[in-house]
Amino acid sequence: MLERLHLANLFRIVNQVGLLSEWPLERKKLVRERVISMILGTDFGLNLKIVNAFKVMLDATPPSPADESAPPLPPRSRKAAERTGVPLFTSSAATMSDAEQSQLATMVLKLADLGYPSKGLDYSLKWIDRCLEEMCDQGDREKELGLPLSGGVDRATLNRPKMQVGFFTFMVQPMYETLDILLPLTEQIGAVQALNDHFKAQLKPA
């Protein structure tokens, strides 16, 4: 729901200041579609779908040029580039379709939205505490209003280590590892793993 609120506020401000007023209609539509895709893509409910689609894009074999004398199109993944010695995207960004550019932008924004786990243990733990406190405040308010409690917001039953291990194992790490196919994120992945290990050490034996 917040993603849609963010979009509504963004386009309201854009219209108020006339940011795109002088652009051609087709370009406005492209920008609007891409922004919508990027912001809605930060919804965790779409996480698996977006990550899988990005993997498929990177694994796809580029179409052969119509001119057989033309050089082959570059491989899409960093690992393929390392294996073949052909630099990544050597021709230009124009070799990517609009859909591929949108997928890449969406994936990068998703990782930026979850950038805090890659910034070191002390920094990350502060943000986690703030996020969990905000969630619990929501749970407290829902109780006061007699509303059904949303998932993971009950201060009385919140299992902080278990929640974080699940979040980092199934949501955060796969995203970093997927973008690492395209861009080297070794340091960031190491920081996320260290954070996950921190919480795993706090789990009580089953």
Secondary structure, DSSP 4 states (H G I P E B T S, - for coil): -HHHHHHHHHHHHHHHHTTTTTS-HHHHHHHHHHHHHHHHTT-GGGHHHHHHHHHHHHHSPPPPPSSTTSPPPPPSSHHHHHHH-PPTT-S-GGGS-HHHHHHHHHHHHHHHHT-GGGS-HHHHHHHHHHHHHHHHHHHHHHHHTTPPPPTT--TTT--HHHHHHHHIIIIIHHHHHHHTTTS--HHHHHHHHHHHHHHHTTPPP-
